[in-house]
Amino acid sequence: MSTLINSSAVTTVLAQISITPNSDGLPGIAQLRTIVGAVMTVGLILAVLAVIISAIVWALGAHSANPHAASRGKSGVLIAVGTAVICGAAVALVTFFWNVGQTV
């Protein structure tokens, strides 16, 4: 006995499936959001601290004629700023790629 699958029927059924995130499906979701927000805050505070320390290293390296320290300080500033951008944009990035994934 052979069965033939109608591709248009399968496409129609798949187009009708709609799954969205459920914010109250599991216990502890509100606490998890609080924890993630706290981790983001800590990450941003540490990024600010890294910018300050890296700027100090950069300045000391530049004023003491130490190009290696100055270069490390510059790199540290750029990395810390990039980290702050990623921490700040994390929610927007995940939302953007979630929306992109929904269009596939």
MITI-499961 format. One record per residue: residue number from 0; residue in one letter; z, x, y of N, C-alpha, C, O, CB in turn. Coordinates in steps of 0.02 Angstrom, whole numbers, plus 50000, padded with zeros to 5 digits. Glycine has a CB too. Example, Ala and Ser with C-alpha at 12.3 -4.5 7.8 and 13.67 -1.06 7.14 Angstrom:
MITI-499961
SITE, 0, a, 50390, 50660, 49716, 50390, 50615, 49775, 50390, 50660, 49835, 50423, 50712, 49834, 50452, 50565, 49776;
SITE, 1, s, 50354, 50642, 49888, 50357, 50684, 49947, 50394, 50645, 50002, 50402, 50670, 50057, 50286, 50704, 49970;
END
This chain:
MITI-499961
SITE, 0, m, 50000, 50042, 49942, 50000, 50000, 50000, 50000, 50045, 50062, 50046, 50085, 50071, 50061, 49952, 50000;
SITE, 1, s, 49951, 50038, 50103, 49947, 50080, 50163, 49966, 50038, 50224, 49952, 49978, 50228, 49876, 50109, 50171;
SITE, 2, t, 49998, 50071, 50269, 50017, 50037, 50331, 49982, 50071, 50388, 49981, 50133, 50391, 50094, 50036, 50341;
SITE, 3, l, 49955, 50034, 50433, 49923, 50060, 50492, 49969, 50048, 50552, 49994, 49992, 50561, 49854, 50028, 50502;
SITE, 4, i, 49978, 50099, 50591, 50020, 50093, 50650, 49975, 50085, 50710, 49931, 50126, 50722, 50068, 50154, 50658;
SITE, 5, n, 49986, 50032, 50746, 49947, 50019, 50806, 49978, 50061, 50863, 50035, 50049, 50883, 49946, 49943, 50823;
SITE, 6, s, 49940, 50109, 50888, 49967, 50154, 50939, 49984, 50118, 51004, 50031, 50137, 51038, 49918, 50210, 50954;
SITE, 7, s, 49947, 50066, 51021, 49963, 50030, 51082, 50028, 49991, 51074, 50065, 49983, 51123, 49906, 49982, 51100;
SITE, 8, a, 50043, 49967, 51014, 50106, 49932, 51002, 50164, 49981, 51007, 50217, 49964, 51034, 50106, 49898, 50934;
SITE, 9, v, 50156, 50042, 50981, 50209, 50092, 50985, 50220, 50112, 51058, 50278, 50119, 51079, 50190, 50154, 50943;
SITE, 10, t, 50167, 50121, 51095, 50173, 50139, 51166, 50208, 50084, 51204, 50249, 50098, 51248, 50104, 50152, 51196;
SITE, 11, t, 50193, 50022, 51189, 50225, 49965, 51223, 50299, 49964, 51208, 50340, 49952, 51253, 50192, 49899, 51202;
SITE, 12, v, 50318, 49975, 51145, 50388, 49975, 51126, 50425, 50033, 51160, 50480, 50024, 51185, 50396, 49979, 51049;
SITE, 13, l, 50394, 50092, 51160, 50427, 50149, 51192, 50433, 50140, 51268, 50482, 50163, 51297, 50388, 50213, 51178;
SITE, 14, a, 50387, 50106, 51299, 50390, 50094, 51371, 50447, 50046, 51388, 50471, 50046, 51445, 50323, 50067, 51396;
SITE, 15, q, 50468, 50005, 51341, 50521, 49956, 51354, 50590, 49985, 51347, 50639, 49954, 51367, 50513, 49897, 51307;
SITE, 16, i, 50597, 50045, 51318, 50662, 50077, 51308, 50684, 50107, 51375, 50648, 50145, 51406, 50659, 50131, 51253;
SITE, 17, s, 50744, 50089, 51395, 50772, 50115, 51458, 50845, 50132, 51447, 50886, 50088, 51434, 50763, 50064, 51516;
SITE, 18, i, 50862, 50196, 51452, 50930, 50219, 51443, 50951, 50254, 51507, 50917, 50300, 51530, 50937, 50266, 51380;
SITE, 19, t, 51008, 50234, 51534, 51034, 50265, 51595, 51103, 50293, 51581, 51137, 50270, 51534, 51035, 50215, 51654;
SITE, 20, p, 51126, 50341, 51621, 51194, 50367, 51611, 51246, 50312, 51620, 51240, 50270, 51664, 51208, 50425, 51661;
SITE, 21, n, 51296, 50314, 51578, 51349, 50264, 51579, 51412, 50298, 51606, 51440, 50342, 51573, 51361, 50233, 51509;
SITE, 22, s, 51433, 50278, 51665, 51490, 50311, 51696, 51558, 50288, 51669, 51609, 50319, 51685, 51488, 50300, 51770;
SITE, 23, d, 51559, 50237, 51629, 51623, 50215, 51601, 51620, 50207, 51525, 51659, 50169, 51496, 51645, 50149, 51632;
SITE, 24, g, 51575, 50243, 51493, 51566, 50238, 51420, 51618, 50275, 51380, 51634, 50256, 51324, 51500, 50262, 51402;
SITE, 25, l, 51645, 50329, 51408, 51695, 50369, 51372, 51758, 50373, 51414, 51755, 50374, 51476, 51667, 50439, 51357;
SITE, 26, p, 51816, 50377, 51382, 51877, 50386, 51421, 51879, 50456, 51449, 51858, 50504, 51417, 51939, 50373, 51377;
SITE, 27, g, 51905, 50463, 51509, 51914, 50528, 51540, 51856, 50549, 51585, 51857, 50605, 51610, 51923, 50578, 51488;
SITE, 28, i, 51806, 50506, 51595, 51750, 50525, 51638, 51773, 50537, 51710, 51750, 50584, 51742, 51695, 50470, 51636;
SITE, 29, a, 51818, 50495, 51735, 51843, 50504, 51803, 51880, 50570, 51810, 51873, 50605, 51861, 51889, 50445, 51823;
SITE, 30, q, 51920, 50588, 51760, 51956, 50651, 51762, 51908, 50710, 51758, 51919, 50761, 51790, 52008, 50655, 51705;
SITE, 31, l, 51855, 50703, 51718, 51805, 50755, 51712, 51769, 50767, 51779, 51756, 50824, 51798, 51754, 50738, 51657;
SITE, 32, r, 51754, 50712, 51814, 51724, 50719, 51880, 51771, 50756, 51928, 51749, 50797, 51968, 51706, 50650, 51909;
SITE, 33, t, 51835, 50740, 51924, 51885, 50774, 51966, 51887, 50848, 51950, 51891, 50890, 51995, 51954, 50742, 51957;
SITE, 34, i, 51885, 50865, 51885, 51887, 50935, 51864, 51825, 50972, 51888, 51830, 51028, 51912, 51894, 50941, 51788;
SITE, 35, v, 51767, 50942, 51881, 51705, 50973, 51902, 51705, 50984, 51978, 51684, 51036, 52002, 51644, 50930, 51882;
SITE, 36, g, 51730, 50935, 52015, 51736, 50943, 52088, 51783, 51000, 52106, 51769, 51038, 52153, 51760, 50879, 52119;
SITE, 37, a, 51838, 51006, 52069, 51885, 51061, 52083, 51854, 51128, 52066, 51864, 51177, 52103, 51950, 51051, 52042;
SITE, 38, v, 51816, 51132, 52012, 51783, 51195, 51993, 51731, 51214, 52046, 51723, 51273, 52063, 51750, 51189, 51923;
SITE, 39, m, 51694, 51164, 52072, 51646, 51178, 52125, 51682, 51205, 52187, 51657, 51251, 52219, 51607, 51115, 52143;
SITE, 40, t, 51739, 51177, 52204, 51777, 51200, 52262, 51800, 51272, 52252, 51795, 51313, 52297, 51837, 51155, 52274;
SITE, 41, v, 51826, 51287, 52193, 51848, 51355, 52178, 51788, 51403, 52181, 51794, 51458, 52208, 51881, 51358, 52108;
SITE, 42, g, 51731, 51382, 52154, 51671, 51424, 52157, 51650, 51439, 52228, 51631, 51495, 52243, 51615, 51390, 52120;
SITE, 43, l, 51652, 51389, 52271, 51633, 51400, 52341, 51683, 51445, 52377, 51663, 51487, 52418, 51627, 51334, 52377;
SITE, 44, i, 51747, 51436, 52363, 51798, 51479, 52394, 51788, 51551, 52371, 51793, 51597, 52412, 51869, 51455, 52376;
SITE, 45, l, 51774, 51561, 52307, 51763, 51629, 52282, 51699, 51659, 52310, 51695, 51720, 52321, 51760, 51629, 52206;
SITE, 46, a, 51648, 51618, 52322, 51587, 51643, 52353, 51600, 51666, 52424, 51573, 51717, 52446, 51532, 51588, 52353;
SITE, 47, v, 51641, 51629, 52461, 51659, 51651, 52529, 51698, 51716, 52527, 51686, 51761, 52567, 51701, 51595, 52565;
SITE, 48, l, 51744, 51722, 52480, 51782, 51784, 52472, 51735, 51842, 52455, 51744, 51897, 52481, 51836, 51776, 52418;
SITE, 49, a, 51686, 51830, 52411, 51639, 51882, 52392, 51596, 51903, 52452, 51581, 51962, 52459, 51594, 51858, 52335;
SITE, 50, v, 51577, 51856, 52494, 51538, 51874, 52554, 51580, 51919, 52599, 51555, 51968, 52625, 51516, 51810, 52592;
SITE, 51, i, 51643, 51901, 52609, 51687, 51941, 52653, 51696, 52011, 52625, 51689, 52060, 52661, 51755, 51906, 52661;
SITE, 52, i, 51712, 52016, 52561, 51723, 52082, 52530, 51659, 52123, 52531, 51661, 52183, 52547, 51749, 52075, 52458;
SITE, 53, s, 51603, 52092, 52516, 51539, 52128, 52516, 51520, 52151, 52585, 51493, 52206, 52593, 51484, 52085, 52487;
SITE, 54, a, 51534, 52110, 52635, 51519, 52130, 52704, 51562, 52190, 52725, 51539, 52234, 52761, 51530, 52071, 52753;
SITE, 55, i, 51625, 52190, 52703, 51668, 52247, 52717, 51642, 52310, 52684, 51640, 52364, 52715, 51741, 52232, 52695;
SITE, 56, v, 51622, 52305, 52620, 51595, 52362, 52585, 51531, 52387, 52619, 51520, 52447, 52626, 51580, 52345, 52511;
SITE, 57, w, 51489, 52340, 52639, 51427, 52357, 52674, 51442, 52395, 52739, 51412, 52447, 52753, 51386, 52293, 52689;
SITE, 58, a, 51489, 52369, 52778, 51507, 52402, 52842, 51537, 52470, 52831, 51520, 52518, 52865, 51556, 52358, 52881;
SITE, 59, l, 51583, 52476, 52783, 51614, 52541, 52769, 51562, 52591, 52744, 51563, 52649, 52763, 51670, 52534, 52718;
SITE, 60, g, 51517, 52568, 52702, 51464, 52612, 52677, 51417, 52635, 52732, 51396, 52692, 52733, 51425, 52578, 52623;
SITE, 61, a, 51401, 52590, 52777, 51356, 52607, 52832, 51389, 52656, 52881, 51356, 52701, 52906, 51333, 52544, 52869;
SITE, 62, h, 51453, 52646, 52894, 51487, 52688, 52944, 51511, 52754, 52915, 51527, 52800, 52953, 51545, 52651, 52973;
SITE, 63, s, 51514, 52760, 52850, 51536, 52823, 52820, 51477, 52862, 52791, 51487, 52910, 52754, 51587, 52810, 52765;
SITE, 64, a, 51417, 52843, 52808, 51356, 52876, 52785, 51352, 52878, 52709, 51333, 52928, 52679, 51353, 52948, 52812;
SITE, 65, n, 51370, 52822, 52678, 51367, 52816, 52605, 51315, 52762, 52589, 51332, 52703, 52588, 51437, 52798, 52574;
SITE, 66, p, 51253, 52781, 52577, 51201, 52730, 52566, 51210, 52690, 52503, 51189, 52632, 52499, 51134, 52763, 52564;
SITE, 67, h, 51243, 52719, 52453, 51254, 52682, 52391, 51302, 52623, 52403, 51289, 52567, 52381, 51283, 52728, 52336;
SITE, 68, a, 51356, 52636, 52439, 51404, 52583, 52454, 51373, 52531, 52499, 51384, 52471, 52490, 51468, 52612, 52487;
SITE, 69, a, 51334, 52553, 52548, 51300, 52505, 52592, 51252, 52461, 52554, 51248, 52401, 52566, 51264, 52542, 52649;
SITE, 70, s, 51215, 52491, 52508, 51168, 52453, 52467, 51205, 52403, 52422, 51183, 52346, 52415, 51126, 52500, 52424;
SITE, 71, r, 51260, 52424, 52393, 51300, 52379, 52351, 51328, 52321, 52392, 51331, 52264, 52369, 51357, 52417, 52317;
SITE, 72, g, 51349, 52336, 52453, 51375, 52284, 52497, 51321, 52233, 52515, 51334, 52173, 52514, 51403, 52314, 52561;
SITE, 73, k, 51261, 52257, 52530, 51205, 52211, 52545, 51190, 52167, 52485, 51181, 52107, 52492, 51142, 52251, 52565;
SITE, 74, s, 51187, 52198, 52426, 51173, 52160, 52365, 51227, 52108, 52353, 51213, 52051, 52334, 51168, 52206, 52304;
SITE, 75, g, 51290, 52127, 52364, 51345, 52081, 52355, 51341, 52021, 52401, 51355, 51965, 52381, 51411, 52117, 52366;
SITE, 76, v, 51323, 52034, 52464, 51316, 51979, 52512, 51261, 51931, 52488, 51271, 51870, 52488, 51300, 52006, 52583;
SITE, 77, l, 51204, 51958, 52469, 51149, 51915, 52446, 51167, 51875, 52384, 51151, 51816, 52379, 51086, 51956, 52433;
SITE, 78, i, 51200, 51908, 52336, 51220, 51873, 52275, 51272, 51819, 52290, 51267, 51764, 52262, 51248, 51924, 52223;
SITE, 79, a, 51320, 51834, 52332, 51372, 51785, 52349, 51342, 51725, 52386, 51361, 51668, 52373, 51426, 51817, 52392;
SITE, 80, v, 51295, 51738, 52432, 51263, 51683, 52467, 51221, 51641, 52419, 51221, 51579, 52423, 51218, 51710, 52524;
SITE, 81, g, 51186, 51674, 52373, 51147, 51637, 52323, 51192, 51595, 52278, 51175, 51539, 52259, 51107, 51686, 52280;
SITE, 82, t, 51250, 51623, 52260, 51298, 51585, 52220, 51323, 51524, 52257, 51330, 51470, 52228, 51357, 51630, 52199;
SITE, 83, a, 51337, 51532, 52321, 51361, 51475, 52361, 51307, 51421, 52366, 51321, 51362, 52363, 51381, 51498, 52432;
SITE, 84, v, 51244, 51443, 52373, 51189, 51394, 52376, 51184, 51356, 52310, 51176, 51295, 52311, 51122, 51429, 52392;
SITE, 85, i, 51189, 51391, 52255, 51183, 51358, 52190, 51243, 51311, 52178, 51234, 51256, 52153, 51179, 51410, 52133;
SITE, 86, c, 51303, 51334, 52196, 51362, 51290, 52188, 51356, 51227, 52231, 51371, 51172, 52209, 51427, 51328, 52206;
SITE, 87, g, 51333, 51237, 52292, 51326, 51179, 52337, 51270, 51132, 52317, 51275, 51072, 52329, 51314, 51204, 52407;
SITE, 88, a, 51218, 51160, 52288, 51159, 51119, 52271, 51159, 51097, 52197, 51111, 51067, 52174, 51096, 51157, 52285;
SITE, 89, a, 51212, 51111, 52161, 51213, 51097, 52089, 51200, 51023, 52074, 51159, 51007, 52030, 51279, 51118, 52059;
SITE, 90, v, 51234, 50979, 52109, 51225, 50908, 52096, 51155, 50885, 52113, 51124, 50848, 52075, 51276, 50866, 52136;
SITE, 91, a, 51129, 50909, 52170, 51060, 50890, 52189, 51009, 50918, 52140, 50960, 50885, 52124, 51045, 50916, 52260;
SITE, 92, l, 51020, 50980, 52117, 50974, 51009, 52068, 50973, 50970, 52002, 50920, 50956, 51975, 50992, 51082, 52055;
SITE, 93, v, 51032, 50954, 51977, 51036, 50917, 51914, 51005, 50848, 51923, 50969, 50825, 51879, 51109, 50911, 51891;
SITE, 94, t, 51018, 50815, 51979, 50988, 50749, 51992, 50913, 50754, 51996, 50877, 50712, 51969, 51017, 50719, 52056;
SITE, 95, f, 50887, 50805, 52031, 50815, 50814, 52038, 50783, 50823, 51969, 50734, 50789, 51953, 50800, 50875, 52082;
SITE, 96, f, 50811, 50868, 51928, 50780, 50879, 51863, 50791, 50821, 51815, 50751, 50810, 51770, 50808, 50943, 51833;
SITE, 97, w, 50844, 50782, 51824, 50853, 50721, 51785, 50796, 50673, 51802, 50766, 50644, 51757, 50922, 50689, 51800;
SITE, 98, n, 50782, 50665, 51866, 50728, 50619, 51887, 50660, 50644, 51863, 50617, 50605, 51843, 50727, 50612, 51964;
SITE, 99, v, 50649, 50711, 51865, 50588, 50738, 51838, 50582, 50724, 51764, 50529, 50705, 51739, 50584, 50814, 51851;
SITE, 100, g, 50636, 50733, 51728, 50637, 50720, 51656, 50624, 50647, 51639, 50595, 50633, 51587, 50703, 50742, 51626;
SITE, 101, q, 50644, 50603, 51682, 50632, 50531, 51669, 50560, 50512, 51677, 50539, 50460, 51651, 50674, 50489, 51716;
SITE, 102, t, 50520, 50553, 51712, 50450, 50536, 51721, 50406, 50564, 51666, 50346, 50548, 51663, 50426, 50562, 51788;
SITE, 103, v, 50434, 50605, 51622, 50395, 50634, 51568, 50380, 50581, 51516, 50347, 50596, 51466, 50432, 50693, 51536;
END
